Amino acid sequence: MKLSHFSFDLPDELLAEHPAEHRDESRLMVLDRAKQTIEHKQFKDIIDYFDEGDVMIMNDTKVFPARLFGNKEKTGARIEVFLLRELNQDQRLWDVLVDPARKIRIGNKLYFGDDETLVAEVIDNTTSRGRTLRFLYDGSYTDFRTKLTQLGETPLPKYINREVEPEDEERYQTIYAKNEGAVAAPTAGLHFSKHLLKRLEIKGVKTAEVTLHVGLGTFNPVEVEDLSKHKMDSEEIVIKKSAADIVNEGIEKKKRVCAVGTTSMRTIESSVSSNGRLNEFEGWTNKFIFPPYEFSIANCMITNFHTPKSTLLMMTSAFAGHDFMKKAYEEAVKEKYKFYSYGDAMLII
């Protein structure tokens, strides 16, 4: 498969700027791979497709307020700093992206907040926009992290062309988020409400929580026509034995095993045993899934509608079948489904 196979016209007005009023009332497109049928539902109708003993695999990562705004020393220029990854806790070293990058060189200092108690020094260039910062803060590590949280804002994707609003802090986060470390939300999970999760639990549907701390690498543009040459950034994942046991029991009993989102799918496909079972694992993955691909664990998937030429679209095409996915996306554009992080959902069975 080539990059150009994943190109399509996406009208700007279909990129969702705001979430649905209620989490579980976004629209849901249901694709049946065996029957090659497409149905149009509401997300809360998803309960009709699951029975007792079926398994949902959910990514319990938690988004942290990764976007900060500081001022450059001397000039006072406003600089956006996007926290990507903590490199060293003791030295308070972070990998970040800066914008505008051309103004930020090694040795520059940035000041944050009205009282300027938090300062960062640029100690390395990593990419054209990437820098390594050493934060200088007169306080404990806990106080330092509290300060970052106070000064940071919800890292909404750049395409959302508005200021961050108070509701984003809650809505750009799954209700089951636990383990802080993501700079973007695992968006398929945003559609689950407490009420819907309770109804699934009462029906006997099991949940297995795994963790993939979503980095910006998931959204990096693919710039090579030959997909086998694209390299994904590494992201940290955790699969506990308790989660693996739930999933493997579902596989053995031939139940529906559903990956909630592309991040959950990448996590489980990164740790498969030779007999097609899920292994516990803690480490990093840079797995890139595109057609053709043989999936080992999940036989069902929930996902959002993705942008053209994205690695997320490539994975869902591999799962649903490229031609079927193309047909579904044509239908989604025609029916004005909302795309991307705050958009509508798709269930592939």
ABEGO torsion letter per residue (X at the ends): XBAAAABBBBBAAABBABBBABAAABBBBBBBAAAGBBBBBBAAAAAAABBBGBBBBBBABBBBBABBBBBBBGAGBBBBBBBABBABAAAGBBBBBBOBAAABBBGBBBBBEAAGABBBBBABBABAABBBBBBBBBEBAAAAAAAAAAABBBBBBAABBBBBBAAAAAAABBAABABBGBABBBAAAAABBAAAAAAAAAAGBBBBBBBBBBBAAAABBBABABAAABBBBBBBBBBBAAAAAAAAAAAAAGBBBBBBEAAAAAAAAABBBAAGBBBBBBEBBABBBBOBBBBAABABBBBBBBBBGBAAAAAAAAAAEAAAAAAAAAAAAAAGBBBEAABBBBBBX
